[in-house]
Amino acid sequence: MKRLLAVLAVVMMCFPLASNAQGLFAVARLDAERSEIVNHPDGFDLVLTLSQPIPYKVTTLADPPRLVVDFREADFGTLRDGELGVSQAVTAVRHGLIQAGWSRMVVDLDGPYAVQSAGMETERSDGSARIEIVLRETDPTSFAARAGPSVEAAPPAIEPAKRGVDDGVLTVVIDPGHGGIDPGAVRGDVHEADLVLTFALELRDALLRAEGFDAVLTRTKDEFVSLEARIDVARRANGEVLLSLHADAVSEGIARGAQIYTLSDEASSAASAKLAERHDRADLLAGVDLSGQDDEVARVLMSIARTETTPRTEALAEALLEGFRKADVRLHKRPREQAAFSVLKAPDIPSVLVEIGFMSSPKELEKLQDPEWRAAAQGAIVDALQAWDVQDRARAAVKRQ
């Protein structure tokens, strides 16, 4: 059943006079000192003051309950969780770039709250804009009926990608994890999203310098890309391999070394299960509705497609591990793991998640920031892909006979 998308105040037309030097879509900056959460016995008001009026839209999402506010070209600066004030109704506030030209604020709610009104007023004295969103308690049924998805999922491709024997070029889709509103693991002022983006850009260049590769990135800057959208990028690029890059941090114990994950409905360890859950939860925290994306027919057809893709994926994982070993790149004590990562669920593209290291280890964090170490690891990946490509073409040729 389709859920009703409640979008309020889609485009606000109260812009400054033409004499204002700021353009229609110039960046509006949040004034944190003039922004706040105003508590009421039955809800709260979210008051945001921006340097100028801009288009915005308001959406609510369920499971868990969230308020999502999208802005055209907004800069939230260094706004921290809790800086807008304390409220029993609000459990967390996060923000970041959601796609080119649009920024997002996600407000986690402690229960169902209905948006009663949303409006913008322009201050004549300085041209600033005051947005006030009024939320009041409601029942779960009414909340769910009004809530809706903010990002539509791409339909799954069903037919497995068949390798051509003589096409000569392997299209590698590089997926730098996290980004934008989802920074990933954080250590001090270092964000996982930034580390893996740097690694991905350098890996792309290394592949393009080598013979026989084309390389496509799911993101090229610090922006949020949903898990479904990452898979869609791979399909539209006719990707033959997908490498999802991460550099996680563990809260318990010690983790060091590279790890390769492949898809499995059952995780190979408790740690793998927790990691997959945390990665998928990033979409929820960024305001993506993950409900209603599977049906029984699609699951059966995708299972058929995976019958061909899975052996190729397993061979890819082993080739990457062998490449790391030959390059003396340290491996995790459990170098091969399996878990239900959503980004690996394309049934038609061999896909692996590569933990290039763990930010929770000071030594590994230092390595991840070392250009020489990164170059060695990237060289290992290039060599591994070349070896796998030769084997995969030979396998495809045998199947054609």
C-alpha positions as CSV (number, residue, x, y, z in Angstrom):
1,M,0.0,0.0,0.0
2,K,1.3,3.4,-0.9
3,R,1.7,5.8,2.0
4,L,0.7,9.4,1.8
5,L,3.6,11.7,1.5
6,A,2.9,14.7,3.7
7,V,4.9,17.6,2.2
8,L,4.2,21.0,3.7
9,A,5.4,24.3,2.5
10,V,7.1,22.9,-0.6
11,V,8.2,26.2,-2.1
12,M,8.2,29.4,-0.1
13,M,8.1,32.4,-2.3
14,C,8.9,35.1,0.2
15,F,12.4,36.1,-1.1
16,P,14.3,39.4,-0.5
17,L,14.0,42.3,-2.9
18,A,15.9,42.0,-6.1
19,S,18.4,44.6,-4.8
20,N,19.6,42.1,-2.3
21,A,23.0,40.8,-3.6
22,Q,22.2,37.3,-2.6
23,G,20.7,35.3,-5.5
24,L,17.5,33.2,-5.4
25,F,19.4,30.1,-4.4
26,A,22.4,31.6,-2.6
27,V,23.4,29.7,0.5
28,A,21.3,30.6,3.5
29,R,23.2,30.3,6.8
30,L,21.6,29.1,10.0
31,D,21.7,31.6,12.9
32,A,22.0,29.2,15.9
33,E,21.6,31.9,18.5
34,R,18.2,32.9,17.0
35,S,17.1,29.3,16.5
36,E,15.5,27.1,19.2
37,I,13.1,24.3,20.2
38,V,10.2,25.7,22.2
39,N,8.5,23.1,24.4
40,H,4.8,22.8,25.0
41,P,2.8,20.4,27.2
42,D,1.6,18.6,24.1
43,G,4.5,19.0,21.7
44,F,7.1,21.6,20.6
45,D,7.8,24.3,18.0
46,L,11.0,24.2,15.9
47,V,12.2,27.7,15.2
48,L,15.0,28.2,12.7
49,T,16.4,31.6,11.7
50,L,18.3,31.7,8.3
51,S,20.3,34.6,6.8
52,Q,17.7,34.7,3.9
53,P,14.5,33.0,2.7
54,I,15.0,29.8,0.7
55,P,12.7,27.1,-0.6
56,Y,12.1,24.3,2.0
57,K,9.9,21.3,2.6
58,V,8.7,19.4,5.6
59,T,8.1,15.7,5.9
60,T,7.4,13.2,8.7
61,L,8.7,9.6,8.6
62,A,7.7,6.6,10.8
63,D,9.7,3.7,12.2
64,P,11.3,5.4,13.9
65,P,9.3,8.7,14.1
66,R,11.2,11.6,12.5
67,L,10.7,15.1,11.3
68,V,12.7,15.8,8.1
69,V,13.2,19.4,6.8
70,D,14.9,19.8,3.4
71,F,16.4,23.2,2.5
72,R,17.6,24.6,-0.8
73,E,21.2,25.6,-0.3
74,A,21.5,25.9,3.5
75,D,24.6,26.0,5.7
76,F,24.1,24.7,9.2
77,G,27.6,25.6,10.2
78,T,28.9,23.9,13.4
79,L,25.4,23.3,14.9
80,R,25.7,20.5,17.4
81,D,23.1,18.1,18.7
82,G,21.4,19.8,21.7
83,E,22.4,23.3,20.7
84,L,18.8,24.2,19.8
85,G,17.7,23.4,23.4
86,V,16.5,20.4,25.4
87,S,13.2,18.7,24.7
88,Q,11.7,15.4,25.9
89,A,10.0,15.2,22.5
90,V,13.3,15.4,20.6
91,T,16.0,12.7,21.0
92,A,18.5,13.9,18.5
93,V,19.1,16.5,15.7
94,R,21.4,16.0,12.8
95,H,22.1,17.8,9.5
96,G,24.1,17.7,6.3
97,L,24.1,17.7,2.5
98,I,21.5,15.3,1.1
99,Q,22.1,15.9,-2.6
100,A,23.4,18.6,-4.9
101,G,21.8,21.9,-3.9
102,W,19.8,20.5,-1.0
103,S,20.6,20.2,2.7
104,R,18.6,18.2,5.3
105,M,17.9,18.5,9.0
106,V,16.5,15.3,10.7
107,V,14.9,15.6,14.1
108,D,14.4,12.3,15.9
109,L,11.2,12.2,17.9
110,D,10.3,10.2,21.0
111,G,6.9,9.4,19.6
112,P,4.3,10.4,17.0
113,Y,3.8,14.2,16.5
114,A,1.8,15.8,13.8
115,V,2.9,18.9,11.9
116,Q,0.1,21.4,12.5
117,S,1.7,24.3,10.6
118,A,4.9,25.3,8.9
119,G,5.6,28.9,7.8
120,M,8.3,31.4,7.0
121,E,8.4,35.1,7.8
122,T,11.0,37.5,6.4
123,E,12.5,40.1,8.7
124,R,12.4,43.5,7.0
125,S,15.4,45.0,8.9
126,D,18.0,42.5,7.8
127,G,16.3,40.2,5.3
128,S,16.6,37.1,7.5
129,A,14.0,34.4,7.5
130,R,12.3,32.8,10.4
131,I,10.9,29.3,9.9
132,E,8.5,28.0,12.5
133,I,7.3,24.4,12.4
134,V,4.6,23.5,15.0
135,L,4.3,19.8,16.1
136,R,1.7,18.4,18.5
137,E,1.2,14.9,19.9
138,T,-1.0,12.5,17.8
139,D,-1.8,8.9,17.8
140,P,0.4,6.3,16.1
141,T,-2.2,5.4,13.4
142,S,-2.7,9.0,12.4
143,F,1.0,9.6,12.3
144,A,1.7,6.6,10.1
145,A,-1.1,7.6,7.7
146,R,0.4,11.0,7.2
147,A,4.1,10.0,7.1
148,G,5.7,9.0,3.9
149,P,9.0,8.2,2.2
150,S,11.3,11.1,1.3
151,V,13.4,9.1,-1.1
152,E,11.9,6.6,-3.6
153,A,13.7,3.3,-4.0
154,A,14.9,2.2,-7.4
155,P,13.3,-1.0,-8.6
156,P,15.7,-4.0,-8.5
157,A,17.2,-5.3,-11.8
158,I,16.5,-9.0,-12.2
159,E,18.7,-10.3,-15.0
160,P,22.2,-11.0,-13.9
161,A,24.9,-9.2,-15.8
162,K,26.6,-11.5,-18.3
163,R,30.3,-11.0,-18.9
164,G,31.4,-10.4,-22.4
165,V,34.6,-12.2,-23.2
166,D,36.1,-9.6,-25.6
167,D,34.8,-6.3,-24.4
168,G,38.3,-5.4,-23.0
169,V,37.2,-3.1,-20.2
170,L,36.1,-3.9,-16.7
171,T,33.7,-1.2,-15.3
172,V,34.4,-0.9,-11.6
173,V,31.9,1.0,-9.4
174,I,33.6,2.5,-6.3
175,D,31.3,3.3,-3.5
176,P,32.8,5.6,-0.8
177,G,30.6,4.8,2.3
178,H,28.6,7.4,4.2
179,G,28.7,11.1,3.3
180,G,26.8,14.4,3.9
181,I,24.4,14.0,6.8
182,D,26.0,10.6,7.6
183,P,29.7,11.1,8.6
184,G,30.2,7.5,9.5
185,A,32.8,6.8,12.3
186,V,34.3,9.9,13.9
187,R,37.6,10.2,15.7
188,G,38.4,13.8,16.7
189,D,37.9,15.9,13.7
190,V,38.4,13.0,11.2
191,H,35.3,11.5,9.6
192,E,35.1,8.1,8.0
193,A,33.2,9.6,5.1
194,D,36.1,11.9,4.2
195,L,38.7,9.2,4.6
196,V,37.0,6.7,2.3
197,L,36.2,9.5,-0.3
198,T,39.9,10.4,-0.5
199,F,40.7,6.7,-0.9
200,A,38.0,6.2,-3.5
201,L,39.1,9.2,-5.6
202,E,42.7,8.0,-5.6
203,L,41.6,4.4,-6.4
204,R,39.6,5.7,-9.4
205,D,42.7,7.4,-10.7
206,A,44.9,4.3,-10.1
207,L,42.4,2.2,-12.1
208,L,42.2,4.7,-14.9
209,R,46.0,4.7,-15.2
210,A,46.0,0.9,-15.4
211,E,44.9,-0.8,-18.6
212,G,41.5,-2.3,-19.0
213,F,39.4,-0.4,-16.5
214,D,36.7,2.2,-16.4
215,A,35.8,3.6,-12.9
216,V,32.6,5.2,-11.7
217,L,32.0,6.7,-8.2
218,T,28.7,6.7,-6.3
219,R,29.7,10.0,-4.9
220,T,32.5,12.4,-5.6
221,K,32.0,14.9,-2.7
222,D,30.7,15.1,0.8
223,E,27.0,14.4,0.1
224,F,24.5,11.8,1.3
225,V,23.6,9.0,-1.1
226,S,21.0,6.4,0.0
227,L,21.9,2.7,-0.2
228,E,19.3,2.1,-3.0
229,A,20.7,5.1,-5.0
230,R,24.2,3.7,-4.7
231,I,23.0,0.4,-6.3
232,D,21.1,2.4,-8.9
233,V,24.3,4.3,-9.9
234,A,26.1,1.0,-10.4
235,R,23.3,-0.3,-12.6
236,R,23.1,2.8,-14.7
237,A,26.8,2.7,-15.2
238,N,26.6,-0.9,-16.4
239,G,28.9,-1.7,-13.5
240,E,30.5,-5.2,-13.5
241,V,32.0,-4.9,-10.0
242,L,31.0,-2.9,-7.0
243,L,33.4,-2.1,-4.2
244,S,31.9,-0.4,-1.2
245,L,34.7,1.2,0.9
246,H,34.6,1.7,4.7
247,A,36.9,2.4,7.6
248,D,34.8,1.7,10.6
249,A,35.4,2.1,14.3
250,V,34.6,-0.6,17.0
251,S,33.3,0.4,20.4
252,E,34.3,-2.9,22.0
253,G,37.6,-4.7,21.7
254,I,40.3,-4.1,19.2
255,A,40.0,-4.3,15.4
256,R,42.9,-3.9,12.9
257,G,43.5,-4.8,9.3
258,A,41.5,-5.0,6.1
259,Q,38.4,-7.1,5.9
260,I,36.2,-8.2,3.0
261,Y,32.5,-8.7,3.4
262,T,30.1,-10.5,1.0
263,L,26.4,-10.7,1.2
264,S,24.6,-13.3,3.3
265,D,21.2,-13.3,4.9
266,E,22.9,-14.7,8.0
267,A,25.9,-12.9,9.4
268,S,29.1,-14.9,9.9
269,S,29.6,-13.3,13.4
270,A,27.8,-11.1,15.9
271,A,30.1,-8.3,15.0
272,S,29.2,-8.6,11.3
273,A,25.5,-8.4,12.1
274,K,26.0,-5.3,14.2
275,L,28.0,-3.6,11.5
276,A,25.4,-4.3,8.8
277,E,22.7,-3.0,11.1
278,R,24.6,0.1,11.8
279,H,25.3,0.8,8.1
280,D,21.6,0.3,7.2
281,R,20.5,2.5,10.1
282,A,22.5,5.4,8.5
283,D,19.8,5.6,5.9
284,L,17.1,5.8,8.5
285,L,19.0,8.5,10.4
286,A,19.3,10.5,7.2
287,G,15.6,10.4,6.5
288,V,15.2,7.6,4.1
289,D,12.2,5.3,4.4
290,L,13.3,1.7,3.9
291,S,9.9,0.1,4.3
292,G,8.0,-1.7,1.5
293,Q,11.0,-2.4,-0.7
294,D,10.7,-6.2,-1.0
295,D,7.9,-8.5,-2.2
296,E,7.9,-12.2,-2.6
297,V,8.1,-12.3,-6.4
298,A,11.1,-9.9,-6.4
299,R,12.8,-12.0,-3.8
300,V,12.5,-15.2,-5.8
301,L,13.7,-13.6,-9.0
302,M,16.7,-12.0,-7.3
303,S,17.5,-15.3,-5.8
304,I,17.7,-16.8,-9.3
305,A,20.0,-13.9,-10.4
306,R,22.3,-14.4,-7.4
307,T,22.8,-18.1,-8.3
308,E,25.1,-16.9,-11.1
309,T,26.5,-13.8,-9.3
310,T,27.4,-15.4,-6.0
311,P,30.4,-17.6,-7.2
312,R,31.8,-14.6,-9.0
313,T,31.5,-12.5,-5.9
314,E,33.2,-15.1,-3.7
315,A,36.1,-15.3,-6.3
316,L,36.3,-11.5,-6.2
317,A,36.6,-11.5,-2.4
318,E,39.4,-14.1,-2.5
319,A,41.2,-12.2,-5.2
320,L,41.2,-9.0,-3.1
321,L,42.5,-10.8,0.0
322,E,45.3,-12.4,-2.1
323,G,46.1,-8.9,-3.5
324,F,46.4,-7.5,0.1
325,R,48.6,-10.4,1.2
326,K,51.0,-9.9,-1.7
327,A,51.3,-6.2,-1.0
328,D,51.8,-6.8,2.7
329,V,48.6,-4.9,3.6
330,R,47.7,-6.1,7.1
331,L,44.5,-8.3,7.3
332,H,42.0,-8.6,10.1
333,K,42.1,-11.7,12.1
334,R,38.8,-12.6,10.4
335,P,39.6,-11.3,6.9
336,R,36.5,-12.8,5.3
337,E,33.1,-12.1,6.7
338,Q,29.5,-12.2,5.6
339,A,26.5,-10.1,6.5
340,A,23.2,-8.6,5.1
341,F,24.6,-5.3,3.9
342,S,21.9,-3.5,1.8
343,V,24.5,-2.0,-0.5
344,L,25.6,-5.5,-1.5
345,K,22.1,-6.7,-2.4
346,A,22.3,-6.0,-6.2
347,P,21.6,-9.5,-7.5
348,D,23.2,-8.8,-10.9
349,I,26.6,-7.2,-9.9
350,P,29.4,-8.9,-8.0
351,S,29.6,-6.7,-4.9
352,V,31.9,-6.7,-1.9
353,L,32.3,-4.3,1.1
354,V,36.0,-3.5,1.9
355,E,37.0,-2.4,5.3
356,I,40.3,-0.8,4.4
357,G,41.1,-0.3,8.1
358,F,39.6,0.7,11.4
359,M,39.6,4.3,12.7
360,S,39.3,3.0,16.3
361,S,43.0,1.9,16.1
362,P,45.3,5.0,16.3
363,K,47.9,3.2,14.2
364,E,45.4,2.4,11.5
365,L,44.0,5.9,11.6
366,E,47.5,7.2,10.9
367,K,47.9,4.7,8.0
368,L,44.6,5.7,6.5
369,Q,45.9,9.3,6.4
370,D,49.2,8.3,4.9
371,P,49.3,8.8,1.1
372,E,52.1,6.1,0.7
373,W,50.1,3.5,2.6
374,R,47.0,4.3,0.6
375,A,48.8,4.0,-2.6
376,A,50.1,0.5,-1.7
377,A,46.6,-0.6,-0.7
378,Q,45.1,0.8,-3.9
379,G,47.8,-0.9,-5.9
380,A,46.8,-4.2,-4.3
381,I,43.2,-3.7,-5.2
382,V,44.1,-2.9,-8.9
383,D,46.2,-6.0,-9.1
384,A,43.5,-8.1,-7.5
385,L,40.9,-6.8,-10.0
386,Q,43.2,-7.6,-12.9
387,A,43.7,-11.1,-11.7
388,W,39.9,-11.6,-11.0
389,D,39.0,-10.1,-14.4
390,V,41.2,-12.7,-16.2
391,Q,39.7,-15.6,-14.3
392,D,36.2,-14.2,-14.7
393,R,36.5,-13.8,-18.5
394,A,37.9,-17.4,-18.7
395,R,34.9,-18.6,-16.7
396,A,32.5,-16.8,-18.9
397,A,34.1,-18.2,-22.0
398,V,33.7,-21.8,-20.7
399,K,30.1,-21.2,-19.9
400,R,29.5,-20.0,-23.5
401,Q,30.8,-23.2,-25.0
